[in-house]
Amino acid sequence: MFKAIHIPTKAKRAIAASIVGLSLAGGVVYASDDTDDHMSGEVPSAVSDALEAAGYTVKRVEMEDGLYEAYAMRDGNRYEVMLDHAGNIVEVEEE
């Protein structure tokens, strides 16, 4: 039915190395995409200070259209607060 094909050892090693390399590269790309989407990095202190000064408890901060979008609580209500890089509140929307 099937005939075995002889593959030289060097070719086997090259194929194995390529598979491992591509697998690792895919993991790195996935990890960097995940970080960018959820903004798990640091938020400027001006942004967090402005939210705290306004009485908000911050749950999550993301970047949207060049602004920081904070999902926050205040007085038992949920809000989306948009801020610029300097910490100026641009827009507030109650959810």
A tleap script that builds the chain and sets N, CA, C and O, in Angstrom:
source leaprc.protein.ff14SB
mol = sequence {
  NMET PHE LYS ALA ILE HIE ILE PRO THR LYS
  ALA LYS ARG ALA ILE ALA ALA SER ILE VAL
  GLY LEU SER LEU ALA GLY GLY VAL VAL TYR
  ALA SER ASP ASP THR ASP ASP HIE MET SER
  GLY GLU VAL PRO SER ALA VAL SER ASP ALA
  LEU GLU ALA ALA GLY TYR THR VAL LYS ARG
  VAL GLU MET GLU ASP GLY LEU TYR GLU ALA
  TYR ALA MET ARG ASP GLY ASN ARG TYR GLU
  VAL MET LEU ASP HIE ALA GLY ASN ILE VAL
  GLU VAL GLU GLU CGLU
}
set mol.1.N position { 0.816 -1.193 0.000 }
set mol.1.CA position { 0.000 0.000 0.000 }
set mol.1.C position { 0.863 1.260 0.000 }
set mol.1.O position { 0.968 1.968 -1.002 }
set mol.2.N position { 1.475 1.516 1.155 }
set mol.2.CA position { 2.303 2.712 1.270 }
set mol.2.C position { 3.764 2.310 1.309 }
set mol.2.O position { 4.140 1.322 1.940 }
set mol.3.N position { 4.563 3.080 0.635 }
set mol.3.CA position { 5.988 2.801 0.635 }
set mol.3.C position { 6.675 3.806 1.555 }
set mol.3.O position { 6.430 5.009 1.456 }
set mol.4.N position { 7.512 3.327 2.427 }
set mol.4.CA position { 8.243 4.197 3.344 }
set mol.4.C position { 9.214 5.067 2.559 }
set mol.4.O position { 9.875 4.606 1.629 }
set mol.5.N position { 9.285 6.320 2.949 }
set mol.5.CA position { 10.199 7.259 2.303 }
set mol.5.C position { 11.335 7.534 3.274 }
set mol.5.O position { 11.108 7.803 4.454 }
set mol.6.N position { 12.548 7.464 2.770 }
set mol.6.CA position { 13.710 7.739 3.610 }
set mol.6.C position { 13.987 9.243 3.629 }
set mol.6.O position { 14.177 9.865 2.584 }
set mol.7.N position { 14.006 9.821 4.842 }
set mol.7.CA position { 14.322 11.240 5.000 }
set mol.7.C position { 15.636 11.326 5.768 }
set mol.7.O position { 15.751 10.770 6.860 }
set mol.8.N position { 16.623 12.013 5.212 }
set mol.8.CA position { 17.919 12.129 5.887 }
set mol.8.C position { 17.781 12.778 7.266 }
set mol.8.O position { 16.876 13.580 7.496 }
set mol.9.N position { 18.686 12.423 8.178 }
set mol.9.CA position { 18.660 12.918 9.553 }
set mol.9.C position { 18.730 14.434 9.617 }
set mol.9.O position { 18.021 15.046 10.416 }
set mol.10.N position { 19.569 15.057 8.792 }
set mol.10.CA position { 19.668 16.514 8.802 }
set mol.10.C position { 18.340 17.162 8.438 }
set mol.10.O position { 17.966 18.181 9.018 }
set mol.11.N position { 17.642 16.591 7.502 }
set mol.11.CA position { 16.336 17.128 7.093 }
set mol.11.C position { 15.326 16.974 8.221 }
set mol.11.O position { 14.514 17.870 8.454 }
set mol.12.N position { 15.370 15.832 8.931 }
set mol.12.CA position { 14.460 15.626 10.063 }
set mol.12.C position { 14.701 16.678 11.141 }
set mol.12.O position { 13.755 17.231 11.704 }
set mol.13.N position { 15.967 16.948 11.422 }
set mol.13.CA position { 16.306 17.947 12.437 }
set mol.13.C position { 15.845 19.338 12.012 }
set mol.13.O position { 15.326 20.103 12.825 }
set mol.14.N position { 16.034 19.655 10.749 }
set mol.14.CA position { 15.616 20.965 10.233 }
set mol.14.C position { 14.100 21.120 10.327 }
set mol.14.O position { 13.607 22.183 10.705 }
set mol.15.N position { 13.370 20.077 9.990 }
set mol.15.CA position { 11.905 20.125 10.073 }
set mol.15.C position { 11.466 20.286 11.525 }
set mol.15.O position { 10.594 21.101 11.825 }
set mol.16.N position { 12.062 19.521 12.414 }
set mol.16.CA position { 11.715 19.608 13.833 }
set mol.16.C position { 12.014 21.004 14.386 }
set mol.16.O position { 11.206 21.567 15.125 }
set mol.17.N position { 13.172 21.559 14.029 }
set mol.17.CA position { 13.544 22.894 14.504 }
set mol.17.C position { 12.574 23.943 13.975 }
set mol.17.O position { 12.218 24.875 14.696 }
set mol.18.N position { 12.146 23.804 12.735 }
set mol.18.CA position { 11.186 24.748 12.152 }
set mol.18.C position { 9.849 24.692 12.878 }
set mol.18.O position { 9.251 25.730 13.159 }
set mol.19.N position { 9.384 23.507 13.177 }
set mol.19.CA position { 8.106 23.349 13.877 }
set mol.19.C position { 8.181 23.978 15.262 }
set mol.19.O position { 7.270 24.702 15.665 }
set mol.20.N position { 9.251 23.710 15.988 }
set mol.20.CA position { 9.419 24.281 17.327 }
set mol.20.C position { 9.512 25.804 17.240 }
set mol.20.O position { 8.881 26.510 18.027 }
set mol.21.N position { 10.295 26.313 16.290 }
set mol.21.CA position { 10.453 27.754 16.141 }
set mol.21.C position { 9.147 28.453 15.825 }
set mol.21.O position { 8.848 29.500 16.400 }
set mol.22.N position { 8.368 27.890 14.921 }
set mol.22.CA position { 7.077 28.481 14.579 }
set mol.22.C position { 6.107 28.426 15.751 }
set mol.22.O position { 5.327 29.356 15.953 }
set mol.23.N position { 6.146 27.365 16.512 }
set mol.23.CA position { 5.276 27.251 17.686 }
set mol.23.C position { 5.599 28.327 18.714 }
set mol.23.O position { 4.696 28.950 19.272 }
set mol.24.N position { 6.883 28.545 18.962 }
set mol.24.CA position { 7.286 29.569 19.926 }
set mol.24.C position { 6.948 30.963 19.427 }
set mol.24.O position { 6.504 31.803 20.210 }
set mol.25.N position { 7.147 31.225 18.158 }
set mol.25.CA position { 6.843 32.544 17.596 }
set mol.25.C position { 5.353 32.824 17.688 }
set mol.25.O position { 4.960 33.955 17.977 }
set mol.26.N position { 4.530 31.843 17.455 }
set mol.26.CA position { 3.084 32.020 17.561 }
set mol.26.C position { 2.661 32.368 18.973 }
set mol.26.O position { 1.756 33.181 19.165 }
set mol.27.N position { 3.300 31.766 19.964 }
set mol.27.CA position { 2.985 32.076 21.358 }
set mol.27.C position { 3.359 33.491 21.727 }
set mol.27.O position { 2.643 34.142 22.488 }
set mol.28.N position { 4.462 33.979 21.203 }
set mol.28.CA position { 4.888 35.346 21.491 }
set mol.28.C position { 3.920 36.337 20.875 }
set mol.28.O position { 3.552 37.312 21.529 }
set mol.29.N position { 3.498 36.123 19.650 }
set mol.29.CA position { 2.547 37.017 18.993 }
set mol.29.C position { 1.236 37.019 19.752 }
set mol.29.O position { 0.660 38.083 19.980 }
set mol.30.N position { 0.754 35.856 20.146 }
set mol.30.CA position { -0.498 35.774 20.888 }
set mol.30.C position { -0.394 36.541 22.199 }
set mol.30.O position { -1.316 37.276 22.555 }
set mol.31.N position { 0.700 36.384 22.916 }
set mol.31.CA position { 0.861 37.058 24.204 }
set mol.31.C position { 0.872 38.565 24.033 }
set mol.31.O position { 0.269 39.269 24.842 }
set mol.32.N position { 1.532 39.083 23.013 }
set mol.32.CA position { 1.578 40.530 22.843 }
set mol.32.C position { 0.222 41.066 22.438 }
set mol.32.O position { -0.142 42.164 22.862 }
set mol.33.N position { -0.548 40.338 21.633 }
set mol.33.CA position { -1.886 40.792 21.263 }
set mol.33.C position { -2.779 40.855 22.482 }
set mol.33.O position { -3.538 41.811 22.639 }
set mol.34.N position { -2.707 39.862 23.346 }
set mol.34.CA position { -3.537 39.820 24.536 }
set mol.34.C position { -3.248 41.007 25.444 }
set mol.34.O position { -4.179 41.600 25.988 }
set mol.35.N position { -2.026 41.355 25.614 }
set mol.35.CA position { -1.652 42.471 26.475 }
set mol.35.C position { -2.197 43.772 25.927 }
set mol.35.O position { -2.722 44.583 26.691 }
set mol.36.N position { -2.091 43.995 24.644 }
set mol.36.CA position { -2.563 45.240 24.057 }
set mol.36.C position { -4.073 45.386 24.175 }
set mol.36.O position { -4.557 46.491 24.416 }
set mol.37.N position { -4.825 44.316 24.013 }
set mol.37.CA position { -6.268 44.393 24.035 }
set mol.37.C position { -6.813 44.768 25.405 }
set mol.37.O position { -7.783 45.521 25.489 }
set mol.38.N position { -6.227 44.274 26.458 }
set mol.38.CA position { -6.782 44.455 27.791 }
set mol.38.C position { -6.084 45.515 28.620 }
set mol.38.O position { -6.481 45.777 29.756 }
set mol.39.N position { -5.068 46.114 28.074 }
set mol.39.CA position { -4.366 47.194 28.757 }
set mol.39.C position { -3.935 46.759 30.148 }
set mol.39.O position { -4.166 47.478 31.120 }
set mol.40.N position { -3.326 45.617 30.251 }
set mol.40.CA position { -2.890 45.135 31.551 }
set mol.40.C position { -1.602 45.805 31.999 }
set mol.40.O position { -1.141 45.570 33.115 }
set mol.41.N position { -1.017 46.632 31.148 }
set mol.41.CA position { 0.193 47.349 31.511 }
set mol.41.C position { -0.119 48.489 32.460 }
set mol.41.O position { -1.208 48.556 33.030 }
set mol.42.N position { 0.838 49.382 32.625 }
set mol.42.CA position { 0.668 50.470 33.564 }
set mol.42.C position { -0.153 51.606 32.973 }
set mol.42.O position { -0.038 51.930 31.791 }
set mol.43.N position { -0.977 52.198 33.813 }
set mol.43.CA position { -1.785 53.364 33.461 }
set mol.43.C position { -1.070 54.573 34.062 }
set mol.43.O position { -0.609 54.505 35.202 }
set mol.44.N position { -0.969 55.681 33.317 }
set mol.44.CA position { -0.297 56.868 33.877 }
set mol.44.C position { -0.916 57.287 35.204 }
set mol.44.O position { -2.131 57.211 35.387 }
set mol.45.N position { -0.075 57.724 36.118 }
set mol.45.CA position { -0.575 58.113 37.439 }
set mol.45.C position { -1.553 59.270 37.349 }
set mol.45.O position { -2.444 59.374 38.191 }
set mol.46.N position { -1.419 60.149 36.353 }
set mol.46.CA position { -2.362 61.259 36.193 }
set mol.46.C position { -3.783 60.738 35.973 }
set mol.46.O position { -4.748 61.332 36.454 }
set mol.47.N position { -3.907 59.625 35.245 }
set mol.47.CA position { -5.217 59.035 34.972 }
set mol.47.C position { -5.793 58.417 36.240 }
set mol.47.O position { -6.935 58.697 36.602 }
set mol.48.N position { -5.014 57.582 36.915 }
set mol.48.CA position { -5.522 56.930 38.127 }
set mol.48.C position { -5.776 57.951 39.240 }
set mol.48.O position { -6.745 57.815 39.987 }
set mol.49.N position { -4.924 58.967 39.359 }
set mol.49.CA position { -5.117 60.008 40.378 }
set mol.49.C position { -6.397 60.798 40.123 }
set mol.49.O position { -7.129 61.106 41.064 }
set mol.50.N position { -6.675 61.132 38.859 }
set mol.50.CA position { -7.885 61.889 38.520 }
set mol.50.C position { -9.139 61.099 38.858 }
set mol.50.O position { -10.115 61.656 39.362 }
set mol.51.N position { -9.111 59.789 38.578 }
set mol.51.CA position { -10.273 58.953 38.889 }
set mol.51.C position { -10.490 58.839 40.394 }
set mol.51.O position { -11.622 58.936 40.867 }
set mol.52.N position { -9.424 58.637 41.138 }
set mol.52.CA position { -9.536 58.548 42.597 }
set mol.52.C position { -10.014 59.873 43.191 }
set mol.52.O position { -10.844 59.876 44.099 }
set mol.53.N position { -9.502 60.990 42.692 }
set mol.53.CA position { -9.896 62.311 43.188 }
set mol.53.C position { -11.381 62.586 42.932 }
set mol.53.O position { -12.029 63.300 43.697 }
set mol.54.N position { -11.910 62.012 41.846 }
set mol.54.CA position { -13.324 62.196 41.519 }
set mol.54.C position { -14.215 61.189 42.244 }
set mol.54.O position { -15.434 61.200 42.072 }
set mol.55.N position { -13.603 60.311 43.064 }
set mol.55.CA position { -14.379 59.374 43.873 }
set mol.55.C position { -14.682 58.040 43.222 }
set mol.55.O position { -15.520 57.290 43.723 }
set mol.56.N position { -14.026 57.725 42.124 }
set mol.56.CA position { -14.265 56.461 41.427 }
set mol.56.C position { -13.374 55.352 41.980 }
set mol.56.O position { -12.241 55.591 42.395 }
set mol.57.N position { -13.915 54.132 41.974 }
set mol.57.CA position { -13.147 52.923 42.221 }
set mol.57.C position { -12.981 52.245 40.874 }
set mol.57.O position { -13.963 51.809 40.273 }
set mol.58.N position { -11.756 52.152 40.397 }
set mol.58.CA position { -11.489 51.672 39.046 }
set mol.58.C position { -11.472 50.144 39.005 }
set mol.58.O position { -10.818 49.491 39.819 }
set mol.59.N position { -12.204 49.595 38.041 }
set mol.59.CA position { -12.245 48.147 37.842 }
set mol.59.C position { -11.327 47.712 36.703 }
set mol.59.O position { -10.661 46.682 36.802 }
set mol.60.N position { -11.289 48.496 35.615 }
set mol.60.CA position { -10.501 48.134 34.441 }
set mol.60.C position { -10.261 49.387 33.608 }
set mol.60.O position { -11.102 50.286 33.574 }
set mol.61.N position { -9.115 49.444 32.939 }
set mol.61.CA position { -8.795 50.562 32.058 }
set mol.61.C position { -8.311 49.998 30.732 }
set mol.61.O position { -7.458 49.112 30.693 }
set mol.62.N position { -8.870 50.524 29.643 }
set mol.62.CA position { -8.480 50.128 28.294 }
set mol.62.C position { -8.176 51.383 27.487 }
set mol.62.O position { -8.528 52.493 27.886 }
set mol.63.N position { -7.524 51.194 26.362 }
set mol.63.CA position { -7.230 52.296 25.455 }
set mol.63.C position { -8.226 52.239 24.302 }
set mol.63.O position { -8.394 51.185 23.690 }
set mol.64.N position { -8.884 53.347 23.997 }
set mol.64.CA position { -9.830 53.388 22.888 }
set mol.64.C position { -9.767 54.748 22.208 }
set mol.64.O position { -9.952 55.780 22.853 }
set mol.65.N position { -9.511 54.749 20.930 }
set mol.65.CA position { -9.446 55.986 20.128 }
set mol.65.C position { -8.509 57.026 20.727 }
set mol.65.O position { -8.812 58.219 20.704 }
set mol.66.N position { -7.382 56.589 21.260 }
set mol.66.CA position { -6.387 57.503 21.808 }
set mol.66.C position { -6.706 58.013 23.200 }
set mol.66.O position { -5.972 58.845 23.733 }
set mol.67.N position { -7.790 57.530 23.804 }
set mol.67.CA position { -8.162 57.936 25.160 }
set mol.67.C position { -8.180 56.712 26.068 }
set mol.67.O position { -8.308 55.578 25.606 }
set mol.68.N position { -8.047 56.966 27.375 }
set mol.68.CA position { -8.188 55.890 28.350 }
set mol.68.C position { -9.673 55.749 28.667 }
set mol.68.O position { -10.349 56.732 28.972 }
set mol.69.N position { -10.168 54.522 28.592 }
set mol.69.CA position { -11.547 54.234 28.927 }
set mol.69.C position { -11.540 53.431 30.225 }
set mol.69.O position { -11.124 52.273 30.252 }
set mol.70.N position { -12.004 54.060 31.287 }
set mol.70.CA position { -12.011 53.419 32.600 }
set mol.70.C position { -13.413 52.920 32.916 }
set mol.70.O position { -14.399 53.641 32.764 }
set mol.71.N position { -13.476 51.682 33.354 }
set mol.71.CA position { -14.724 51.114 33.854 }
set mol.71.C position { -14.618 51.217 35.365 }
set mol.71.O position { -13.739 50.612 35.979 }
set mol.72.N position { -15.529 51.994 35.966 }
set mol.72.CA position { -15.374 52.320 37.375 }
set mol.72.C position { -16.720 52.341 38.101 }
set mol.72.O position { -17.786 52.349 37.484 }
set mol.73.N position { -16.631 52.348 39.432 }
set mol.73.CA position { -17.808 52.417 40.304 }
set mol.73.C position { -17.723 53.673 41.152 }
set mol.73.O position { -16.640 54.103 41.549 }
set mol.74.N position { -18.910 54.267 41.427 }
set mol.74.CA position { -18.991 55.381 42.368 }
set mol.74.C position { -20.406 55.411 42.913 }
set mol.74.O position { -21.371 55.402 42.150 }
set mol.75.N position { -20.530 55.447 44.217 }
set mol.75.CA position { -21.831 55.478 44.891 }
set mol.75.C position { -22.739 54.327 44.451 }
set mol.75.O position { -23.952 54.503 44.332 }
set mol.76.N position { -22.151 53.144 44.207 }
set mol.76.CA position { -22.914 51.962 43.834 }
set mol.76.C position { -23.331 51.918 42.373 }
set mol.76.O position { -24.014 50.978 41.966 }
set mol.77.N position { -22.945 52.894 41.578 }
set mol.77.CA position { -23.282 52.934 40.153 }
set mol.77.C position { -22.048 52.656 39.309 }
set mol.77.O position { -20.924 52.960 39.708 }
set mol.78.N position { -22.279 52.063 38.115 }
set mol.78.CA position { -21.183 51.769 37.196 }
set mol.78.C position { -21.077 52.881 36.158 }
set mol.78.O position { -22.078 53.411 35.677 }
set mol.79.N position { -19.821 53.219 35.828 }
set mol.79.CA position { -19.559 54.284 34.865 }
set mol.79.C position { -18.469 53.877 33.886 }
set mol.79.O position { -17.602 53.059 34.191 }
set mol.80.N position { -18.541 54.477 32.690 }
set mol.80.CA position { -17.439 54.460 31.741 }
set mol.80.C position { -16.920 55.893 31.723 }
set mol.80.O position { -17.654 56.828 31.404 }
set mol.81.N position { -15.652 56.050 32.068 }
set mol.81.CA position { -15.060 57.384 32.144 }
set mol.81.C position { -13.931 57.453 31.116 }
set mol.81.O position { -13.006 56.641 31.147 }
set mol.82.N position { -14.011 58.424 30.209 }
set mol.82.CA position { -12.989 58.624 29.191 }
set mol.82.C position { -12.049 59.732 29.661 }
set mol.82.O position { -12.493 60.806 30.068 }
set mol.83.N position { -10.737 59.456 29.601 }
set mol.83.CA position { -9.734 60.429 30.032 }
set mol.83.C position { -8.638 60.542 28.978 }
set mol.83.O position { -8.360 59.595 28.241 }
set mol.84.N position { -8.017 61.734 28.923 }
set mol.84.CA position { -6.861 61.889 28.040 }
set mol.84.C position { -5.601 61.489 28.808 }
set mol.84.O position { -5.678 61.100 29.973 }
set mol.85.N position { -4.446 61.585 28.152 }
set mol.85.CA position { -3.178 61.152 28.767 }
set mol.85.C position { -2.804 61.982 29.988 }
set mol.85.O position { -2.074 61.511 30.860 }
set mol.86.N position { -3.301 63.215 30.057 }
set mol.86.CA position { -2.981 64.089 31.180 }
set mol.86.C position { -3.881 63.855 32.378 }
set mol.86.O position { -3.660 64.435 33.440 }
set mol.87.N position { -4.902 63.003 32.221 }
set mol.87.CA position { -5.811 62.718 33.316 }
set mol.87.C position { -7.047 63.595 33.324 }
set mol.87.O position { -7.805 63.575 34.294 }
set mol.88.N position { -7.268 64.357 32.279 }
set mol.88.CA position { -8.464 65.186 32.177 }
set mol.88.C position { -9.647 64.310 31.776 }
set mol.88.O position { -9.564 63.573 30.793 }
set mol.89.N position { -10.753 64.382 32.529 }
set mol.89.CA position { -11.946 63.615 32.213 }
set mol.89.C position { -12.639 64.280 31.024 }
set mol.89.O position { -13.004 65.454 31.072 }
set mol.90.N position { -12.809 63.496 29.958 }
set mol.90.CA position { -13.367 64.008 28.709 }
set mol.90.C position { -14.875 63.716 28.629 }
set mol.90.O position { -15.653 64.537 28.142 }
set mol.91.N position { -15.268 62.529 29.115 }
set mol.91.CA position { -16.659 62.111 29.013 }
set mol.91.C position { -16.955 61.101 30.110 }
set mol.91.O position { -16.096 60.301 30.481 }
set mol.92.N position { -18.199 61.147 30.633 }
set mol.92.CA position { -18.637 60.178 31.638 }
set mol.92.C position { -19.991 59.645 31.189 }
set mol.92.O position { -20.897 60.402 30.840 }
set mol.93.N position { -20.104 58.317 31.207 }
set mol.93.CA position { -21.367 57.679 30.822 }
set mol.93.C position { -21.754 56.683 31.908 }
set mol.93.O position { -20.979 55.784 32.235 }
set mol.94.N position { -22.954 56.843 32.468 }
set mol.94.CA position { -23.423 55.909 33.478 }
set mol.94.C position { -23.998 54.683 32.768 }
set mol.94.O position { -24.719 54.804 31.777 }
set mol.95.N position { -23.670 53.514 33.287 }
set mol.95.CA position { -24.152 52.277 32.664 }
set mol.95.C position { -25.373 51.760 33.363 }
set mol.95.O position { -25.916 50.726 32.975 }
savepdb mol mol.pdb
quit
